[in-house]
Amino acid sequence: METKKLYRNSKSAVFGGVCAGLGEYFNVDKVIIRLAWSLSIIIGGVGLLAYLIAWIIIPLDTAPRY
């Protein structure tokens, strides 16, 4: 069984690749993750701080860009 690792997805990144990486890790469409994160930013503002922290903590994937 392969161990899943959390990385920021550089191939389908919009702002840093955090949402794309989370969507890939949890096997959820990245658009749903982006919508949920956007709502958390609009409603409470906590999402922005969490996104910035995730951007710093989660490593970028090493896959080549084509």
PALUM-83652 format. One record per atom (N, C-alpha, C): residue in three letters; residue number from 0; x, y, z; atom name. Coordinates in Angstrom, 1 decimal. Layout:
<rs>
{r "ALA", NUM, {X, Y, Z}, "CA"}
...
</rs>
This chain:
<rs>
{r "MET", 0, {0.8, -1.2, 0.0}, "N"}
{r "MET", 0, {0.0, 0.0, 0.0}, "CA"}
{r "MET", 0, {0.9, 1.3, 0.0}, "C"}
{r "GLU", 1, {0.6, 2.1, -0.9}, "N"}
{r "GLU", 1, {1.4, 3.4, -1.0}, "CA"}
{r "GLU", 1, {1.0, 4.4, 0.0}, "C"}
{r "THR", 2, {1.9, 5.0, 0.6}, "N"}
{r "THR", 2, {1.7, 6.1, 1.6}, "CA"}
{r "THR", 2, {1.4, 7.4, 0.8}, "C"}
{r "LYS", 3, {0.3, 8.1, 1.2}, "N"}
{r "LYS", 3, {0.0, 9.3, 0.5}, "CA"}
{r "LYS", 3, {0.8, 10.4, 1.3}, "C"}
{r "LYS", 4, {1.3, 11.4, 0.5}, "N"}
{r "LYS", 4, {2.0, 12.5, 1.1}, "CA"}
{r "LYS", 4, {1.3, 13.8, 0.6}, "C"}
{r "LEU", 5, {1.2, 14.8, 1.5}, "N"}
{r "LEU", 5, {0.6, 16.1, 1.1}, "CA"}
{r "LEU", 5, {1.6, 17.0, 0.5}, "C"}
{r "TYR", 6, {1.3, 17.5, -0.7}, "N"}
{r "TYR", 6, {2.2, 18.4, -1.4}, "CA"}
{r "TYR", 6, {1.3, 19.5, -2.0}, "C"}
{r "ARG", 7, {1.9, 20.7, -2.2}, "N"}
{r "ARG", 7, {1.2, 21.7, -3.0}, "CA"}
{r "ARG", 7, {1.4, 21.3, -4.5}, "C"}
{r "ASN", 8, {0.3, 21.3, -5.2}, "N"}
{r "ASN", 8, {0.3, 20.8, -6.6}, "CA"}
{r "ASN", 8, {0.7, 22.0, -7.5}, "C"}
{r "SER", 9, {1.9, 21.9, -8.1}, "N"}
{r "SER", 9, {2.3, 23.0, -9.0}, "CA"}
{r "SER", 9, {1.7, 23.0, -10.4}, "C"}
{r "LYS", 10, {1.2, 21.9, -10.8}, "N"}
{r "LYS", 10, {0.6, 21.8, -12.2}, "CA"}
{r "LYS", 10, {-0.7, 22.4, -12.3}, "C"}
{r "SER", 11, {-1.5, 22.4, -11.3}, "N"}
{r "SER", 11, {-2.9, 23.0, -11.3}, "CA"}
{r "SER", 11, {-3.0, 24.0, -10.3}, "C"}
{r "ALA", 12, {-2.0, 24.7, -10.0}, "N"}
{r "ALA", 12, {-2.0, 25.8, -9.0}, "CA"}
{r "ALA", 12, {-2.6, 27.1, -9.5}, "C"}
{r "VAL", 13, {-3.4, 27.7, -8.6}, "N"}
{r "VAL", 13, {-3.9, 29.1, -8.9}, "CA"}
{r "VAL", 13, {-3.2, 30.0, -8.1}, "C"}
{r "PHE", 14, {-3.2, 29.9, -6.8}, "N"}
{r "PHE", 14, {-2.5, 30.7, -5.8}, "CA"}
{r "PHE", 14, {-1.7, 29.7, -4.9}, "C"}
{r "GLY", 15, {-0.6, 29.3, -5.3}, "N"}
{r "GLY", 15, {0.3, 28.5, -4.5}, "CA"}
{r "GLY", 15, {0.1, 27.0, -4.6}, "C"}
{r "GLY", 16, {-1.0, 26.5, -5.0}, "N"}
{r "GLY", 16, {-1.3, 25.1, -5.2}, "CA"}
{r "GLY", 16, {-1.8, 24.4, -3.9}, "C"}
{r "VAL", 17, {-2.1, 25.1, -2.9}, "N"}
{r "VAL", 17, {-2.6, 24.5, -1.7}, "CA"}
{r "VAL", 17, {-3.9, 23.8, -1.9}, "C"}
{r "CYS", 18, {-4.9, 24.4, -2.5}, "N"}
{r "CYS", 18, {-6.2, 23.7, -2.7}, "CA"}
{r "CYS", 18, {-6.1, 22.6, -3.6}, "C"}
{r "ALA", 19, {-5.3, 22.7, -4.7}, "N"}
{r "ALA", 19, {-5.1, 21.6, -5.6}, "CA"}
{r "ALA", 19, {-4.4, 20.4, -4.9}, "C"}
{r "GLY", 20, {-3.5, 20.7, -4.1}, "N"}
{r "GLY", 20, {-2.8, 19.6, -3.3}, "CA"}
{r "GLY", 20, {-3.7, 18.9, -2.3}, "C"}
{r "LEU", 21, {-4.5, 19.7, -1.6}, "N"}
{r "LEU", 21, {-5.5, 19.2, -0.7}, "CA"}
{r "LEU", 21, {-6.5, 18.3, -1.4}, "C"}
{r "GLY", 22, {-7.0, 18.8, -2.5}, "N"}
{r "GLY", 22, {-8.0, 18.0, -3.3}, "CA"}
{r "GLY", 22, {-7.4, 16.7, -3.7}, "C"}
{r "GLU", 23, {-6.2, 16.7, -4.2}, "N"}
{r "GLU", 23, {-5.5, 15.5, -4.6}, "CA"}
{r "GLU", 23, {-5.3, 14.5, -3.4}, "C"}
{r "TYR", 24, {-4.9, 15.1, -2.3}, "N"}
{r "TYR", 24, {-4.6, 14.2, -1.1}, "CA"}
{r "TYR", 24, {-5.9, 13.6, -0.6}, "C"}
{r "PHE", 25, {-7.0, 14.3, -0.5}, "N"}
{r "PHE", 25, {-8.2, 13.8, 0.0}, "CA"}
{r "PHE", 25, {-9.1, 13.2, -1.1}, "C"}
{r "ASN", 26, {-8.7, 13.2, -2.3}, "N"}
{r "ASN", 26, {-9.4, 12.7, -3.5}, "CA"}
{r "ASN", 26, {-10.8, 13.4, -3.6}, "C"}
{r "VAL", 27, {-10.7, 14.7, -3.6}, "N"}
{r "VAL", 27, {-11.9, 15.6, -3.7}, "CA"}
{r "VAL", 27, {-11.6, 16.6, -4.8}, "C"}
{r "ASP", 28, {-12.6, 17.0, -5.6}, "N"}
{r "ASP", 28, {-12.3, 17.9, -6.7}, "CA"}
{r "ASP", 28, {-11.8, 19.2, -6.1}, "C"}
{r "LYS", 29, {-10.7, 19.7, -6.7}, "N"}
{r "LYS", 29, {-10.1, 20.9, -6.2}, "CA"}
{r "LYS", 29, {-11.0, 22.2, -6.2}, "C"}
{r "VAL", 30, {-12.0, 22.2, -7.1}, "N"}
{r "VAL", 30, {-12.9, 23.3, -7.1}, "CA"}
{r "VAL", 30, {-13.7, 23.4, -5.8}, "C"}
{r "ILE", 31, {-14.1, 22.2, -5.3}, "N"}
{r "ILE", 31, {-14.9, 22.2, -4.1}, "CA"}
{r "ILE", 31, {-14.0, 22.7, -2.9}, "C"}
{r "ILE", 32, {-12.7, 22.3, -2.9}, "N"}
{r "ILE", 32, {-11.8, 22.8, -1.8}, "CA"}
{r "ILE", 32, {-11.7, 24.3, -2.0}, "C"}
{r "ARG", 33, {-11.5, 24.8, -3.2}, "N"}
{r "ARG", 33, {-11.4, 26.3, -3.4}, "CA"}
{r "ARG", 33, {-12.6, 27.0, -3.0}, "C"}
{r "LEU", 34, {-13.8, 26.5, -3.3}, "N"}
{r "LEU", 34, {-15.0, 27.1, -2.9}, "CA"}
{r "LEU", 34, {-15.2, 27.2, -1.4}, "C"}
{r "ALA", 35, {-14.9, 26.1, -0.7}, "N"}
{r "ALA", 35, {-14.9, 26.0, 0.8}, "CA"}
{r "ALA", 35, {-13.9, 27.0, 1.4}, "C"}
{r "TRP", 36, {-12.7, 27.1, 0.8}, "N"}
{r "TRP", 36, {-11.7, 28.0, 1.4}, "CA"}
{r "TRP", 36, {-12.1, 29.4, 1.1}, "C"}
{r "SER", 37, {-12.7, 29.7, -0.1}, "N"}
{r "SER", 37, {-13.2, 31.1, -0.4}, "CA"}
{r "SER", 37, {-14.3, 31.5, 0.6}, "C"}
{r "LEU", 38, {-15.2, 30.6, 0.9}, "N"}
{r "LEU", 38, {-16.3, 30.9, 1.8}, "CA"}
{r "LEU", 38, {-15.7, 31.2, 3.2}, "C"}
{r "SER", 39, {-14.7, 30.4, 3.6}, "N"}
{r "SER", 39, {-14.1, 30.7, 4.9}, "CA"}
{r "SER", 39, {-13.4, 32.0, 5.0}, "C"}
{r "ILE", 40, {-12.9, 32.4, 3.9}, "N"}
{r "ILE", 40, {-12.2, 33.8, 3.9}, "CA"}
{r "ILE", 40, {-13.3, 34.9, 3.9}, "C"}
{r "ILE", 41, {-14.4, 34.7, 3.2}, "N"}
{r "ILE", 41, {-15.4, 35.7, 3.1}, "CA"}
{r "ILE", 41, {-16.2, 35.8, 4.4}, "C"}
{r "ILE", 42, {-16.5, 34.7, 5.0}, "N"}
{r "ILE", 42, {-17.4, 34.7, 6.2}, "CA"}
{r "ILE", 42, {-16.6, 35.1, 7.4}, "C"}
{r "GLY", 43, {-15.5, 34.5, 7.7}, "N"}
{r "GLY", 43, {-14.8, 34.8, 8.9}, "CA"}
{r "GLY", 43, {-13.4, 35.4, 8.8}, "C"}
{r "GLY", 44, {-12.8, 35.3, 7.7}, "N"}
{r "GLY", 44, {-11.5, 35.8, 7.5}, "CA"}
{r "GLY", 44, {-10.4, 34.9, 8.0}, "C"}
{r "VAL", 45, {-10.7, 33.8, 8.7}, "N"}
{r "VAL", 45, {-9.7, 32.9, 9.3}, "CA"}
{r "VAL", 45, {-9.1, 32.1, 8.1}, "C"}
{r "GLY", 46, {-9.8, 31.9, 7.1}, "N"}
{r "GLY", 46, {-9.3, 31.1, 6.0}, "CA"}
{r "GLY", 46, {-8.1, 31.7, 5.3}, "C"}
{r "LEU", 47, {-8.0, 33.0, 5.3}, "N"}
{r "LEU", 47, {-6.8, 33.6, 4.7}, "CA"}
{r "LEU", 47, {-5.5, 33.3, 5.5}, "C"}
{r "LEU", 48, {-5.6, 33.4, 6.8}, "N"}
{r "LEU", 48, {-4.5, 33.1, 7.7}, "CA"}
{r "LEU", 48, {-4.1, 31.6, 7.5}, "C"}
{r "ALA", 49, {-5.1, 30.8, 7.5}, "N"}
{r "ALA", 49, {-4.9, 29.3, 7.4}, "CA"}
{r "ALA", 49, {-4.3, 29.0, 6.1}, "C"}
{r "TYR", 50, {-4.7, 29.7, 5.0}, "N"}
{r "TYR", 50, {-4.1, 29.5, 3.7}, "CA"}
{r "TYR", 50, {-2.6, 29.9, 3.6}, "C"}
{r "LEU", 51, {-2.3, 31.0, 4.2}, "N"}
{r "LEU", 51, {-0.9, 31.5, 4.2}, "CA"}
{r "LEU", 51, {0.0, 30.5, 5.0}, "C"}
{r "ILE", 52, {-0.6, 30.0, 6.1}, "N"}
{r "ILE", 52, {0.2, 29.0, 6.9}, "CA"}
{r "ILE", 52, {0.4, 27.7, 6.2}, "C"}
{r "ALA", 53, {-0.7, 27.3, 5.5}, "N"}
{r "ALA", 53, {-0.6, 26.0, 4.7}, "CA"}
{r "ALA", 53, {0.4, 26.2, 3.6}, "C"}
{r "TRP", 54, {0.4, 27.4, 3.0}, "N"}
{r "TRP", 54, {1.3, 27.7, 1.8}, "CA"}
{r "TRP", 54, {2.8, 27.6, 2.3}, "C"}
{r "ILE", 55, {3.0, 28.0, 3.5}, "N"}
{r "ILE", 55, {4.4, 28.0, 4.1}, "CA"}
{r "ILE", 55, {4.8, 26.6, 4.5}, "C"}
{r "ILE", 56, {3.9, 25.9, 5.1}, "N"}
{r "ILE", 56, {4.2, 24.6, 5.7}, "CA"}
{r "ILE", 56, {4.2, 23.4, 4.7}, "C"}
{r "ILE", 57, {3.2, 23.4, 3.8}, "N"}
{r "ILE", 57, {3.1, 22.3, 2.8}, "CA"}
{r "ILE", 57, {4.2, 22.4, 1.8}, "C"}
{r "PRO", 58, {5.0, 21.4, 1.5}, "N"}
{r "PRO", 58, {6.1, 21.5, 0.5}, "CA"}
{r "PRO", 58, {5.5, 21.4, -0.9}, "C"}
{r "LEU", 59, {6.2, 22.0, -1.8}, "N"}
{r "LEU", 59, {5.9, 22.0, -3.2}, "CA"}
{r "LEU", 59, {6.2, 20.6, -3.8}, "C"}
{r "ASP", 60, {5.4, 20.1, -4.7}, "N"}
{r "ASP", 60, {5.7, 18.8, -5.3}, "CA"}
{r "ASP", 60, {6.9, 19.0, -6.2}, "C"}
{r "THR", 61, {7.6, 17.9, -6.5}, "N"}
{r "THR", 61, {8.8, 17.9, -7.3}, "CA"}
{r "THR", 61, {8.6, 17.5, -8.7}, "C"}
{r "ALA", 62, {7.3, 17.3, -9.1}, "N"}
{r "ALA", 62, {7.0, 16.9, -10.5}, "CA"}
{r "ALA", 62, {7.4, 18.0, -11.5}, "C"}
{r "PRO", 63, {7.9, 17.6, -12.6}, "N"}
{r "PRO", 63, {8.3, 18.6, -13.6}, "CA"}
{r "PRO", 63, {7.0, 19.2, -14.3}, "C"}
{r "ARG", 64, {7.1, 20.4, -14.7}, "N"}
{r "ARG", 64, {5.9, 21.1, -15.3}, "CA"}
{r "ARG", 64, {6.1, 20.9, -16.8}, "C"}
{r "TYR", 65, {4.9, 20.5, -17.5}, "N"}
{r "TYR", 65, {4.9, 20.3, -18.9}, "CA"}
{r "TYR", 65, {3.9, 21.2, -19.5}, "C"}
</rs>
